[in-house]
Amino acid sequence: MHAVVIDVTISDRPAAEAELDGLAARVSAAPGFVAAYWVHLAGDKGTSMLVFDNPAAAEALAAMARTAPAAAVTTERIEVGEVIRHA
């Protein structure tokens, strides 16, 4: 499995949460989708981990995320990595 980790700065939390409904539907329909988690951290920070069953699917989602417009958040980092253990 491979994961896409995305860190964001949230400029408008209610708007960001409203955008998640459509985003979650698109991500879960992506080829190779396994699971996804969106987390609000302290202050205006957020992170997500999107898990896919193969590296190509994870890279495809990361490429889409790099070009997707987002009004309520600023993307700080997008990385793809191999999941080495899960429970």
PDB file with SEQRES, HELIX, SHEET and CRYST1 records, atoms N, CA, C and O in Angstrom:
SEQRES   1 A   87  MET HIS ALA VAL VAL ILE ASP VAL THR ILE SER ASP ARG          
SEQRES   2 A   87  PRO ALA ALA GLU ALA GLU LEU ASP GLY LEU ALA ALA ARG          
SEQRES   3 A   87  VAL SER ALA ALA PRO GLY PHE VAL ALA ALA TYR TRP VAL          
SEQRES   4 A   87  HIS LEU ALA GLY ASP LYS GLY THR SER MET LEU VAL PHE          
SEQRES   5 A   87  ASP ASN PRO ALA ALA ALA GLU ALA LEU ALA ALA MET ALA          
SEQRES   6 A   87  ARG THR ALA PRO ALA ALA ALA VAL THR THR GLU ARG ILE          
SEQRES   7 A   87  GLU VAL GLY GLU VAL ILE ARG HIS ALA                          
HELIX    1 AA1 ARG A   13  SER A   28  1                                  16    
HELIX    2 AA2 PRO A   55  THR A   67  1                                  13    
SHEET    1 AA1 4 PHE A  33  HIS A  40  0                                        
SHEET    2 AA1 4 LYS A  45  PHE A  52 -1                                        
SHEET    3 AA1 4 HIS A   2  ILE A  10 -1                                        
SHEET    4 AA1 4 VAL A  73  GLU A  82 -1                                        
CRYST1    1.000    1.000    1.000  90.00  90.00  90.00 P 1           1          
ATOM      1  N   MET A   1       0.835  -1.180   0.000  1.00  0.00           N  
ATOM      2  CA  MET A   1       0.000   0.000   0.000  1.00  0.00           C  
ATOM      3  C   MET A   1       0.879   1.241   0.000  1.00  0.00           C  
ATOM      4  O   MET A   1       2.024   1.224   0.452  1.00  0.00           O  
ATOM      5  N   HIS A   2       0.303   2.321  -0.523  1.00  0.00           N  
ATOM      6  CA  HIS A   2       0.989   3.611  -0.547  1.00  0.00           C  
ATOM      7  C   HIS A   2       0.030   4.694  -0.086  1.00  0.00           C  
ATOM      8  O   HIS A   2      -1.178   4.605  -0.308  1.00  0.00           O  
ATOM      9  N   ALA A   3       0.579   5.722   0.559  1.00  0.00           N  
ATOM     10  CA  ALA A   3      -0.241   6.800   1.098  1.00  0.00           C  
ATOM     11  C   ALA A   3       0.193   8.139   0.524  1.00  0.00           C  
ATOM     12  O   ALA A   3       1.370   8.374   0.248  1.00  0.00           O  
ATOM     13  N   VAL A   4      -0.784   8.999   0.357  1.00  0.00           N  
ATOM     14  CA  VAL A   4      -0.540  10.398   0.016  1.00  0.00           C  
ATOM     15  C   VAL A   4      -0.769  11.182   1.300  1.00  0.00           C  
ATOM     16  O   VAL A   4      -1.844  11.107   1.895  1.00  0.00           O  
ATOM     17  N   VAL A   5       0.242  11.936   1.726  1.00  0.00           N  
ATOM     18  CA  VAL A   5       0.135  12.759   2.924  1.00  0.00           C  
ATOM     19  C   VAL A   5       0.110  14.214   2.471  1.00  0.00           C  
ATOM     20  O   VAL A   5       1.003  14.673   1.759  1.00  0.00           O  
ATOM     21  N   ILE A   6      -0.919  14.924   2.893  1.00  0.00           N  
ATOM     22  CA  ILE A   6      -1.097  16.314   2.477  1.00  0.00           C  
ATOM     23  C   ILE A   6      -1.229  17.181   3.719  1.00  0.00           C  
ATOM     24  O   ILE A   6      -2.085  16.932   4.568  1.00  0.00           O  
ATOM     25  N   ASP A   7      -0.385  18.195   3.826  1.00  0.00           N  
ATOM     26  CA  ASP A   7      -0.463  19.162   4.919  1.00  0.00           C  
ATOM     27  C   ASP A   7      -0.995  20.469   4.367  1.00  0.00           C  
ATOM     28  O   ASP A   7      -0.581  20.916   3.297  1.00  0.00           O  
ATOM     29  N   VAL A   8      -1.923  21.086   5.104  1.00  0.00           N  
ATOM     30  CA  VAL A   8      -2.536  22.333   4.654  1.00  0.00           C  
ATOM     31  C   VAL A   8      -2.588  23.346   5.781  1.00  0.00           C  
ATOM     32  O   VAL A   8      -2.495  23.002   6.959  1.00  0.00           O  
ATOM     33  N   THR A   9      -2.739  24.612   5.388  1.00  0.00           N  
ATOM     34  CA  THR A   9      -3.103  25.684   6.297  1.00  0.00           C  
ATOM     35  C   THR A   9      -4.538  26.056   5.948  1.00  0.00           C  
ATOM     36  O   THR A   9      -4.858  26.309   4.787  1.00  0.00           O  
ATOM     37  N   ILE A  10      -5.382  26.086   6.944  1.00  0.00           N  
ATOM     38  CA  ILE A  10      -6.809  26.316   6.741  1.00  0.00           C  
ATOM     39  C   ILE A  10      -7.107  27.798   6.940  1.00  0.00           C  
ATOM     40  O   ILE A  10      -6.828  28.355   8.002  1.00  0.00           O  
ATOM     41  N   SER A  11      -7.677  28.437   5.915  1.00  0.00           N  
ATOM     42  CA  SER A  11      -8.022  29.855   6.023  1.00  0.00           C  
ATOM     43  C   SER A  11      -9.477  30.054   6.423  1.00  0.00           C  
ATOM     44  O   SER A  11      -9.829  31.108   6.953  1.00  0.00           O  
ATOM     45  N   ASP A  12     -10.323  29.069   6.180  1.00  0.00           N  
ATOM     46  CA  ASP A  12     -11.755  29.157   6.491  1.00  0.00           C  
ATOM     47  C   ASP A  12     -12.246  27.756   6.830  1.00  0.00           C  
ATOM     48  O   ASP A  12     -12.602  26.985   5.939  1.00  0.00           O  
ATOM     49  N   ARG A  13     -12.266  27.425   8.122  1.00  0.00           N  
ATOM     50  CA  ARG A  13     -12.601  26.057   8.520  1.00  0.00           C  
ATOM     51  C   ARG A  13     -14.008  25.628   8.097  1.00  0.00           C  
ATOM     52  O   ARG A  13     -14.148  24.529   7.561  1.00  0.00           O  
ATOM     53  N   PRO A  14     -15.053  26.426   8.306  1.00  0.00           N  
ATOM     54  CA  PRO A  14     -16.375  25.979   7.854  1.00  0.00           C  
ATOM     55  C   PRO A  14     -16.406  25.696   6.346  1.00  0.00           C  
ATOM     56  O   PRO A  14     -17.011  24.714   5.916  1.00  0.00           O  
ATOM     57  N   ALA A  15     -15.767  26.536   5.555  1.00  0.00           N  
ATOM     58  CA  ALA A  15     -15.740  26.311   4.105  1.00  0.00           C  
ATOM     59  C   ALA A  15     -14.931  25.060   3.772  1.00  0.00           C  
ATOM     60  O   ALA A  15     -15.310  24.293   2.887  1.00  0.00           O  
ATOM     61  N   ALA A  16     -13.824  24.852   4.472  1.00  0.00           N  
ATOM     62  CA  ALA A  16     -13.004  23.661   4.231  1.00  0.00           C  
ATOM     63  C   ALA A  16     -13.791  22.394   4.548  1.00  0.00           C  
ATOM     64  O   ALA A  16     -13.736  21.421   3.795  1.00  0.00           O  
ATOM     65  N   GLU A  17     -14.520  22.404   5.653  1.00  0.00           N  
ATOM     66  CA  GLU A  17     -15.320  21.236   6.012  1.00  0.00           C  
ATOM     67  C   GLU A  17     -16.443  21.009   5.006  1.00  0.00           C  
ATOM     68  O   GLU A  17     -16.779  19.865   4.700  1.00  0.00           O  
ATOM     69  N   ALA A  18     -17.018  22.079   4.497  1.00  0.00           N  
ATOM     70  CA  ALA A  18     -18.075  21.950   3.492  1.00  0.00           C  
ATOM     71  C   ALA A  18     -17.534  21.334   2.208  1.00  0.00           C  
ATOM     72  O   ALA A  18     -18.230  20.555   1.557  1.00  0.00           O  
ATOM     73  N   GLU A  19     -16.301  21.673   1.834  1.00  0.00           N  
ATOM     74  CA  GLU A  19     -15.679  21.123   0.631  1.00  0.00           C  
ATOM     75  C   GLU A  19     -15.362  19.635   0.772  1.00  0.00           C  
ATOM     76  O   GLU A  19     -15.240  18.928  -0.228  1.00  0.00           O  
ATOM     77  N   LEU A  20     -15.230  19.162   2.002  1.00  0.00           N  
ATOM     78  CA  LEU A  20     -14.829  17.765   2.226  1.00  0.00           C  
ATOM     79  C   LEU A  20     -15.848  16.757   1.725  1.00  0.00           C  
ATOM     80  O   LEU A  20     -15.467  15.655   1.331  1.00  0.00           O  
ATOM     81  N   ASP A  21     -17.128  17.097   1.727  1.00  0.00           N  
ATOM     82  CA  ASP A  21     -18.131  16.132   1.252  1.00  0.00           C  
ATOM     83  C   ASP A  21     -17.847  15.720  -0.188  1.00  0.00           C  
ATOM     84  O   ASP A  21     -17.765  14.531  -0.499  1.00  0.00           O  
ATOM     85  N   GLY A  22     -17.698  16.706  -1.054  1.00  0.00           N  
ATOM     86  CA  GLY A  22     -17.409  16.407  -2.459  1.00  0.00           C  
ATOM     87  C   GLY A  22     -16.041  15.784  -2.640  1.00  0.00           C  
ATOM     88  O   GLY A  22     -15.867  14.868  -3.444  1.00  0.00           O  
ATOM     89  N   LEU A  23     -15.063  16.286  -1.886  1.00  0.00           N  
ATOM     90  CA  LEU A  23     -13.706  15.757  -1.989  1.00  0.00           C  
ATOM     91  C   LEU A  23     -13.652  14.299  -1.556  1.00  0.00           C  
ATOM     92  O   LEU A  23     -13.029  13.474  -2.225  1.00  0.00           O  
ATOM     93  N   ALA A  24     -14.297  13.978  -0.449  1.00  0.00           N  
ATOM     94  CA  ALA A  24     -14.293  12.597   0.041  1.00  0.00           C  
ATOM     95  C   ALA A  24     -14.939  11.654  -0.973  1.00  0.00           C  
ATOM     96  O   ALA A  24     -14.482  10.526  -1.160  1.00  0.00           O  
ATOM     97  N   ALA A  25     -15.996  12.119  -1.620  1.00  0.00           N  
ATOM     98  CA  ALA A  25     -16.656  11.282  -2.631  1.00  0.00           C  
ATOM     99  C   ALA A  25     -15.736  11.035  -3.820  1.00  0.00           C  
ATOM    100  O   ALA A  25     -15.668   9.914  -4.326  1.00  0.00           O  
ATOM    101  N   ARG A  26     -15.026  12.070  -4.273  1.00  0.00           N  
ATOM    102  CA  ARG A  26     -14.109  11.900  -5.417  1.00  0.00           C  
ATOM    103  C   ARG A  26     -12.937  11.001  -5.053  1.00  0.00           C  
ATOM    104  O   ARG A  26     -12.554  10.134  -5.837  1.00  0.00           O  
ATOM    105  N   VAL A  27     -12.368  11.199  -3.877  1.00  0.00           N  
ATOM    106  CA  VAL A  27     -11.223  10.386  -3.461  1.00  0.00           C  
ATOM    107  C   VAL A  27     -11.634   8.927  -3.315  1.00  0.00           C  
ATOM    108  O   VAL A  27     -10.921   8.041  -3.785  1.00  0.00           O  
ATOM    109  N   SER A  28     -12.760   8.660  -2.678  1.00  0.00           N  
ATOM    110  CA  SER A  28     -13.167   7.273  -2.450  1.00  0.00           C  
ATOM    111  C   SER A  28     -13.541   6.560  -3.745  1.00  0.00           C  
ATOM    112  O   SER A  28     -13.570   5.330  -3.786  1.00  0.00           O  
ATOM    113  N   ALA A  29     -13.827   7.317  -4.801  1.00  0.00           N  
ATOM    114  CA  ALA A  29     -14.135   6.709  -6.097  1.00  0.00           C  
ATOM    115  C   ALA A  29     -12.885   6.497  -6.958  1.00  0.00           C  
ATOM    116  O   ALA A  29     -12.967   5.908  -8.035  1.00  0.00           O  
ATOM    117  N   ALA A  30     -11.743   6.973  -6.488  1.00  0.00           N  
ATOM    118  CA  ALA A  30     -10.502   6.862  -7.264  1.00  0.00           C  
ATOM    119  C   ALA A  30     -10.038   5.403  -7.328  1.00  0.00           C  
ATOM    120  O   ALA A  30     -10.218   4.654  -6.368  1.00  0.00           O  
ATOM    121  N   PRO A  31      -9.450   5.002  -8.442  1.00  0.00           N  
ATOM    122  CA  PRO A  31      -8.924   3.637  -8.559  1.00  0.00           C  
ATOM    123  C   PRO A  31      -7.911   3.334  -7.453  1.00  0.00           C  
ATOM    124  O   PRO A  31      -7.061   4.168  -7.142  1.00  0.00           O  
ATOM    125  N   GLY A  32      -8.003   2.153  -6.868  1.00  0.00           N  
ATOM    126  CA  GLY A  32      -7.052   1.725  -5.860  1.00  0.00           C  
ATOM    127  C   GLY A  32      -7.302   2.259  -4.468  1.00  0.00           C  
ATOM    128  O   GLY A  32      -6.512   1.997  -3.561  1.00  0.00           O  
ATOM    129  N   PHE A  33      -8.384   3.006  -4.271  1.00  0.00           N  
ATOM    130  CA  PHE A  33      -8.668   3.617  -2.971  1.00  0.00           C  
ATOM    131  C   PHE A  33      -8.830   2.556  -1.888  1.00  0.00           C  
ATOM    132  O   PHE A  33      -9.486   1.535  -2.094  1.00  0.00           O  
ATOM    133  N   VAL A  34      -8.213   2.817  -0.713  1.00  0.00           N  
ATOM    134  CA  VAL A  34      -8.353   1.937   0.450  1.00  0.00           C  
ATOM    135  C   VAL A  34      -9.026   2.686   1.606  1.00  0.00           C  
ATOM    136  O   VAL A  34     -10.023   2.216   2.154  1.00  0.00           O  
ATOM    137  N   ALA A  35      -8.483   3.847   1.974  1.00  0.00           N  
ATOM    138  CA  ALA A  35      -9.011   4.604   3.111  1.00  0.00           C  
ATOM    139  C   ALA A  35      -8.488   6.035   3.043  1.00  0.00           C  
ATOM    140  O   ALA A  35      -7.494   6.316   2.373  1.00  0.00           O  
ATOM    141  N   ALA A  36      -9.172   6.932   3.747  1.00  0.00           N  
ATOM    142  CA  ALA A  36      -8.716   8.324   3.811  1.00  0.00           C  
ATOM    143  C   ALA A  36      -9.091   8.923   5.155  1.00  0.00           C  
ATOM    144  O   ALA A  36     -10.138   8.609   5.722  1.00  0.00           O  
ATOM    145  N   TYR A  37      -8.223   9.787   5.654  1.00  0.00           N  
ATOM    146  CA  TYR A  37      -8.439  10.465   6.929  1.00  0.00           C  
ATOM    147  C   TYR A  37      -8.057  11.922   6.771  1.00  0.00           C  
ATOM    148  O   TYR A  37      -6.979  12.234   6.264  1.00  0.00           O  
ATOM    149  N   TRP A  38      -8.936  12.818   7.203  1.00  0.00           N  
ATOM    150  CA  TRP A  38      -8.661  14.255   7.210  1.00  0.00           C  
ATOM    151  C   TRP A  38      -8.681  14.694   8.664  1.00  0.00           C  
ATOM    152  O   TRP A  38      -9.628  14.398   9.392  1.00  0.00           O  
ATOM    153  N   VAL A  39      -7.638  15.398   9.090  1.00  0.00           N  
ATOM    154  CA  VAL A  39      -7.473  15.733  10.502  1.00  0.00           C  
ATOM    155  C   VAL A  39      -7.235  17.228  10.658  1.00  0.00           C  
ATOM    156  O   VAL A  39      -6.381  17.803   9.984  1.00  0.00           O  
ATOM    157  N   HIS A  40      -8.006  17.859  11.561  1.00  0.00           N  
ATOM    158  CA  HIS A  40      -7.746  19.257  11.921  1.00  0.00           C  
ATOM    159  C   HIS A  40      -6.771  19.236  13.085  1.00  0.00           C  
ATOM    160  O   HIS A  40      -7.018  18.592  14.104  1.00  0.00           O  
ATOM    161  N   LEU A  41      -5.668  19.940  12.927  1.00  0.00           N  
ATOM    162  CA  LEU A  41      -4.652  20.016  13.967  1.00  0.00           C  
ATOM    163  C   LEU A  41      -4.788  21.351  14.701  1.00  0.00           C  
ATOM    164  O   LEU A  41      -5.714  22.116  14.434  1.00  0.00           O  
ATOM    165  N   ALA A  42      -3.880  21.624  15.610  1.00  0.00           N  
ATOM    166  CA  ALA A  42      -3.922  22.865  16.374  1.00  0.00           C  
ATOM    167  C   ALA A  42      -3.904  24.087  15.456  1.00  0.00           C  
ATOM    168  O   ALA A  42      -3.272  24.088  14.400  1.00  0.00           O  
ATOM    169  N   GLY A  43      -4.604  25.109  15.886  1.00  0.00           N  
ATOM    170  CA  GLY A  43      -4.614  26.367  15.138  1.00  0.00           C  
ATOM    171  C   GLY A  43      -5.259  26.212  13.787  1.00  0.00           C  
ATOM    172  O   GLY A  43      -6.373  25.701  13.668  1.00  0.00           O  
ATOM    173  N   ASP A  44      -4.550  26.658  12.768  1.00  0.00           N  
ATOM    174  CA  ASP A  44      -5.100  26.642  11.404  1.00  0.00           C  
ATOM    175  C   ASP A  44      -4.478  25.546  10.537  1.00  0.00           C  
ATOM    176  O   ASP A  44      -4.482  25.650   9.310  1.00  0.00           O  
ATOM    177  N   LYS A  45      -3.951  24.511  11.160  1.00  0.00           N  
ATOM    178  CA  LYS A  45      -3.278  23.444  10.412  1.00  0.00           C  
ATOM    179  C   LYS A  45      -4.180  22.231  10.220  1.00  0.00           C  
ATOM    180  O   LYS A  45      -5.077  21.977  11.023  1.00  0.00           O  
ATOM    181  N   GLY A  46      -3.931  21.489   9.149  1.00  0.00           N  
ATOM    182  CA  GLY A  46      -4.642  20.255   8.890  1.00  0.00           C  
ATOM    183  C   GLY A  46      -3.749  19.298   8.130  1.00  0.00           C  
ATOM    184  O   GLY A  46      -2.785  19.710   7.486  1.00  0.00           O  
ATOM    185  N   THR A  47      -4.071  18.032   8.207  1.00  0.00           N  
ATOM    186  CA  THR A  47      -3.319  17.032   7.462  1.00  0.00           C  
ATOM    187  C   THR A  47      -4.280  15.939   7.016  1.00  0.00           C  
ATOM    188  O   THR A  47      -5.332  15.733   7.621  1.00  0.00           O  
ATOM    189  N   SER A  48      -3.909  15.253   5.968  1.00  0.00           N  
ATOM    190  CA  SER A  48      -4.710  14.120   5.524  1.00  0.00           C  
ATOM    191  C   SER A  48      -3.791  12.993   5.101  1.00  0.00           C  
ATOM    192  O   SER A  48      -2.655  13.216   4.684  1.00  0.00           O  
ATOM    193  N   MET A  49      -4.302  11.780   5.216  1.00  0.00           N  
ATOM    194  CA  MET A  49      -3.598  10.604   4.722  1.00  0.00           C  
ATOM    195  C   MET A  49      -4.596   9.820   3.889  1.00  0.00           C  
ATOM    196  O   MET A  49      -5.637   9.388   4.383  1.00  0.00           O  
ATOM    197  N   LEU A  50      -4.261   9.643   2.618  1.00  0.00           N  
ATOM    198  CA  LEU A  50      -5.102   8.948   1.662  1.00  0.00           C  
ATOM    199  C   LEU A  50      -4.359   7.689   1.250  1.00  0.00           C  
ATOM    200  O   LEU A  50      -3.256   7.776   0.709  1.00  0.00           O  
ATOM    201  N   VAL A  51      -4.936   6.528   1.493  1.00  0.00           N  
ATOM    202  CA  VAL A  51      -4.246   5.259   1.290  1.00  0.00           C  
ATOM    203  C   VAL A  51      -4.794   4.551   0.052  1.00  0.00           C  
ATOM    204  O   VAL A  51      -6.004   4.472  -0.160  1.00  0.00           O  
ATOM    205  N   PHE A  52      -3.861   4.038  -0.761  1.00  0.00           N  
ATOM    206  CA  PHE A  52      -4.199   3.340  -1.999  1.00  0.00           C  
ATOM    207  C   PHE A  52      -3.470   2.004  -2.038  1.00  0.00           C  
ATOM    208  O   PHE A  52      -2.459   1.809  -1.365  1.00  0.00           O  
ATOM    209  N   ASP A  53      -4.003   1.091  -2.837  1.00  0.00           N  
ATOM    210  CA  ASP A  53      -3.435  -0.255  -2.846  1.00  0.00           C  
ATOM    211  C   ASP A  53      -2.216  -0.412  -3.744  1.00  0.00           C  
ATOM    212  O   ASP A  53      -1.631  -1.494  -3.797  1.00  0.00           O  
ATOM    213  N   ASN A  54      -1.816   0.655  -4.460  1.00  0.00           N  
ATOM    214  CA  ASN A  54      -0.622   0.567  -5.305  1.00  0.00           C  
ATOM    215  C   ASN A  54      -0.015   1.954  -5.492  1.00  0.00           C  
ATOM    216  O   ASN A  54      -0.708   2.962  -5.351  1.00  0.00           O  
ATOM    217  N   PRO A  55       1.280   2.005  -5.810  1.00  0.00           N  
ATOM    218  CA  PRO A  55       1.953   3.303  -5.917  1.00  0.00           C  
ATOM    219  C   PRO A  55       1.432   4.163  -7.063  1.00  0.00           C  
ATOM    220  O   PRO A  55       1.395   5.387  -6.939  1.00  0.00           O  
ATOM    221  N   ALA A  56       1.033   3.560  -8.165  1.00  0.00           N  
ATOM    222  CA  ALA A  56       0.543   4.349  -9.300  1.00  0.00           C  
ATOM    223  C   ALA A  56      -0.730   5.091  -8.935  1.00  0.00           C  
ATOM    224  O   ALA A  56      -0.903   6.247  -9.322  1.00  0.00           O  
ATOM    225  N   ALA A  57      -1.620   4.448  -8.197  1.00  0.00           N  
ATOM    226  CA  ALA A  57      -2.865   5.100  -7.778  1.00  0.00           C  
ATOM    227  C   ALA A  57      -2.576   6.250  -6.822  1.00  0.00           C  
ATOM    228  O   ALA A  57      -3.199   7.308  -6.916  1.00  0.00           O  
ATOM    229  N   ALA A  58      -1.641   6.050  -5.907  1.00  0.00           N  
ATOM    230  CA  ALA A  58      -1.270   7.119  -4.974  1.00  0.00           C  
ATOM    231  C   ALA A  58      -0.652   8.292  -5.722  1.00  0.00           C  
ATOM    232  O   ALA A  58      -0.985   9.445  -5.445  1.00  0.00           O  
ATOM    233  N   GLU A  59       0.233   8.020  -6.655  1.00  0.00           N  
ATOM    234  CA  GLU A  59       0.866   9.095  -7.434  1.00  0.00           C  
ATOM    235  C   GLU A  59      -0.167   9.851  -8.269  1.00  0.00           C  
ATOM    236  O   GLU A  59      -0.081  11.070  -8.415  1.00  0.00           O  
ATOM    237  N   ALA A  60      -1.147   9.122  -8.817  1.00  0.00           N  
ATOM    238  CA  ALA A  60      -2.192   9.771  -9.610  1.00  0.00           C  
ATOM    239  C   ALA A  60      -3.009  10.726  -8.741  1.00  0.00           C  
ATOM    240  O   ALA A  60      -3.326  11.836  -9.168  1.00  0.00           O  
ATOM    241  N   LEU A  61      -3.349  10.302  -7.531  1.00  0.00           N  
ATOM    242  CA  LEU A  61      -4.106  11.175  -6.641  1.00  0.00           C  
ATOM    243  C   LEU A  61      -3.264  12.379  -6.239  1.00  0.00           C  
ATOM    244  O   LEU A  61      -3.777  13.496  -6.177  1.00  0.00           O  
ATOM    245  N   ALA A  62      -1.971  12.167  -5.964  1.00  0.00           N  
ATOM    246  CA  ALA A  62      -1.095  13.274  -5.590  1.00  0.00           C  
ATOM    247  C   ALA A  62      -1.008  14.295  -6.729  1.00  0.00           C  
ATOM    248  O   ALA A  62      -1.032  15.501  -6.484  1.00  0.00           O  
ATOM    249  N   ALA A  63      -0.908  13.818  -7.963  1.00  0.00           N  
ATOM    250  CA  ALA A  63      -0.856  14.728  -9.111  1.00  0.00           C  
ATOM    251  C   ALA A  63      -2.143  15.533  -9.209  1.00  0.00           C  
ATOM    252  O   ALA A  63      -2.109  16.733  -9.483  1.00  0.00           O  
ATOM    253  N   MET A  64      -3.271  14.883  -8.988  1.00  0.00           N  
ATOM    254  CA  MET A  64      -4.547  15.595  -9.016  1.00  0.00           C  
ATOM    255  C   MET A  64      -4.598  16.647  -7.903  1.00  0.00           C  
ATOM    256  O   MET A  64      -5.049  17.770  -8.130  1.00  0.00           O  
ATOM    257  N   ALA A  65      -4.142  16.289  -6.718  1.00  0.00           N  
ATOM    258  CA  ALA A  65      -4.170  17.215  -5.586  1.00  0.00           C  
ATOM    259  C   ALA A  65      -3.284  18.427  -5.831  1.00  0.00           C  
ATOM    260  O   ALA A  65      -3.606  19.533  -5.398  1.00  0.00           O  
ATOM    261  N   ARG A  66      -2.172  18.220  -6.521  1.00  0.00           N  
ATOM    262  CA  ARG A  66      -1.257  19.340  -6.791  1.00  0.00           C  
ATOM    263  C   ARG A  66      -1.875  20.391  -7.709  1.00  0.00           C  
ATOM    264  O   ARG A  66      -1.464  21.551  -7.678  1.00  0.00           O  
ATOM    265  N   THR A  67      -2.838  20.010  -8.513  1.00  0.00           N  
ATOM    266  CA  THR A  67      -3.435  20.950  -9.466  1.00  0.00           C  
ATOM    267  C   THR A  67      -4.853  21.369  -9.087  1.00  0.00           C  
ATOM    268  O   THR A  67      -5.445  22.210  -9.764  1.00  0.00           O  
ATOM    269  N   ALA A  68      -5.405  20.800  -8.019  1.00  0.00           N  
ATOM    270  CA  ALA A  68      -6.787  21.093  -7.633  1.00  0.00           C  
ATOM    271  C   ALA A  68      -6.874  22.448  -6.939  1.00  0.00           C  
ATOM    272  O   ALA A  68      -6.106  22.724  -6.017  1.00  0.00           O  
ATOM    273  N   PRO A  69      -7.803  23.292  -7.373  1.00  0.00           N  
ATOM    274  CA  PRO A  69      -7.988  24.563  -6.671  1.00  0.00           C  
ATOM    275  C   PRO A  69      -8.665  24.332  -5.325  1.00  0.00           C  
ATOM    276  O   PRO A  69      -9.538  23.472  -5.202  1.00  0.00           O  
ATOM    277  N   ALA A  70      -8.270  25.086  -4.335  1.00  0.00           N  
ATOM    278  CA  ALA A  70      -8.878  24.986  -3.009  1.00  0.00           C  
ATOM    279  C   ALA A  70      -8.994  26.390  -2.433  1.00  0.00           C  
ATOM    280  O   ALA A  70      -7.984  27.043  -2.172  1.00  0.00           O  
ATOM    281  N   ALA A  71     -10.202  26.845  -2.237  1.00  0.00           N  
ATOM    282  CA  ALA A  71     -10.422  28.202  -1.756  1.00  0.00           C  
ATOM    283  C   ALA A  71     -10.205  28.332  -0.249  1.00  0.00           C  
ATOM    284  O   ALA A  71      -9.784  29.389   0.221  1.00  0.00           O  
ATOM    285  N   ALA A  72     -10.481  27.291   0.504  1.00  0.00           N  
ATOM    286  CA  ALA A  72     -10.475  27.395   1.959  1.00  0.00           C  
ATOM    287  C   ALA A  72      -9.179  26.929   2.611  1.00  0.00           C  
ATOM    288  O   ALA A  72      -9.000  27.095   3.818  1.00  0.00           O  
ATOM    289  N   VAL A  73      -8.271  26.344   1.824  1.00  0.00           N  
ATOM    290  CA  VAL A  73      -6.998  25.877   2.375  1.00  0.00           C  
ATOM    291  C   VAL A  73      -5.852  26.233   1.423  1.00  0.00           C  
ATOM    292  O   VAL A  73      -6.047  26.433   0.224  1.00  0.00           O  
ATOM    293  N   THR A  74      -4.658  26.305   1.999  1.00  0.00           N  
ATOM    294  CA  THR A  74      -3.431  26.447   1.220  1.00  0.00           C  
ATOM    295  C   THR A  74      -2.626  25.175   1.420  1.00  0.00           C  
ATOM    296  O   THR A  74      -2.305  24.812   2.551  1.00  0.00           O  
ATOM    297  N   THR A  75      -2.301  24.504   0.339  1.00  0.00           N  
ATOM    298  CA  THR A  75      -1.531  23.264   0.437  1.00  0.00           C  
ATOM    299  C   THR A  75      -0.077  23.596   0.724  1.00  0.00           C  
ATOM    300  O   THR A  75       0.541  24.385   0.009  1.00  0.00           O  
ATOM    301  N   GLU A  76       0.461  22.998   1.762  1.00  0.00           N  
ATOM    302  CA  GLU A  76       1.852  23.232   2.168  1.00  0.00           C  
ATOM    303  C   GLU A  76       2.781  22.117   1.685  1.00  0.00           C  
ATOM    304  O   GLU A  76       3.944  22.363   1.366  1.00  0.00           O  
ATOM    305  N   ARG A  77       2.251  20.874   1.633  1.00  0.00           N  
ATOM    306  CA  ARG A  77       3.108  19.736   1.278  1.00  0.00           C  
ATOM    307  C   ARG A  77       2.237  18.592   0.796  1.00  0.00           C  
ATOM    308  O   ARG A  77       1.167  18.327   1.343  1.00  0.00           O  
ATOM    309  N   ILE A  78       2.721  17.917  -0.245  1.00  0.00           N  
ATOM    310  CA  ILE A  78       2.087  16.690  -0.728  1.00  0.00           C  
ATOM    311  C   ILE A  78       3.206  15.690  -0.973  1.00  0.00           C  
ATOM    312  O   ILE A  78       4.116  15.949  -1.761  1.00  0.00           O  
ATOM    313  N   GLU A  79       3.138  14.550  -0.298  1.00  0.00           N  
ATOM    314  CA  GLU A  79       4.158  13.510  -0.477  1.00  0.00           C  
ATOM    315  C   GLU A  79       3.492  12.144  -0.584  1.00  0.00           C  
ATOM    316  O   GLU A  79       2.425  11.908  -0.018  1.00  0.00           O  
ATOM    317  N   VAL A  80       4.141  11.259  -1.316  1.00  0.00           N  
ATOM    318  CA  VAL A  80       3.682   9.876  -1.455  1.00  0.00           C  
ATOM    319  C   VAL A  80       4.728   8.972  -0.808  1.00  0.00           C  
ATOM    320  O   VAL A  80       5.926   9.138  -1.036  1.00  0.00           O  
ATOM    321  N   GLY A  81       4.273   8.019  -0.004  1.00  0.00           N  
ATOM    322  CA  GLY A  81       5.196   7.091   0.626  1.00  0.00           C  
ATOM    323  C   GLY A  81       4.590   5.718   0.777  1.00  0.00           C  
ATOM    324  O   GLY A  81       3.370   5.556   0.740  1.00  0.00           O  
ATOM    325  N   GLU A  82       5.439   4.739   0.944  1.00  0.00           N  
ATOM    326  CA  GLU A  82       4.983   3.365   1.135  1.00  0.00           C  
ATOM    327  C   GLU A  82       4.504   3.161   2.575  1.00  0.00           C  
ATOM    328  O   GLU A  82       5.174   3.574   3.522  1.00  0.00           O  
ATOM    329  N   VAL A  83       3.360   2.530   2.729  1.00  0.00           N  
ATOM    330  CA  VAL A  83       2.861   2.165   4.050  1.00  0.00           C  
ATOM    331  C   VAL A  83       3.646   0.929   4.483  1.00  0.00           C  
ATOM    332  O   VAL A  83       3.569  -0.116   3.837  1.00  0.00           O  
ATOM    333  N   ILE A  84       4.390   1.045   5.560  1.00  0.00           N  
ATOM    334  CA  ILE A  84       5.232  -0.084   5.983  1.00  0.00           C  
ATOM    335  C   ILE A  84       4.612  -0.912   7.105  1.00  0.00           C  
ATOM    336  O   ILE A  84       5.089  -2.009   7.397  1.00  0.00           O  
ATOM    337  N   ARG A  85       3.547  -0.400   7.741  1.00  0.00           N  
ATOM    338  CA  ARG A  85       2.865  -1.155   8.783  1.00  0.00           C  
ATOM    339  C   ARG A  85       1.522  -0.480   9.052  1.00  0.00           C  
ATOM    340  O   ARG A  85       1.416   0.746   9.001  1.00  0.00           O  
ATOM    341  N   HIS A  86       0.514  -1.270   9.335  1.00  0.00           N  
ATOM    342  CA  HIS A  86      -0.756  -0.714   9.773  1.00  0.00           C  
ATOM    343  C   HIS A  86      -1.395  -1.686  10.760  1.00  0.00           C  
ATOM    344  O   HIS A  86      -1.046  -2.866  10.809  1.00  0.00           O  
ATOM    345  N   ALA A  87      -2.324  -1.171  11.533  1.00  0.00           N  
ATOM    346  CA  ALA A  87      -2.987  -2.012  12.543  1.00  0.00           C  
ATOM    347  C   ALA A  87      -4.474  -1.757  12.526  1.00  0.00           C  
ATOM    348  O   ALA A  87      -5.214  -2.364  13.300  1.00  0.00           O  
TER     349      ALA A  87                                                      
END                                                                             
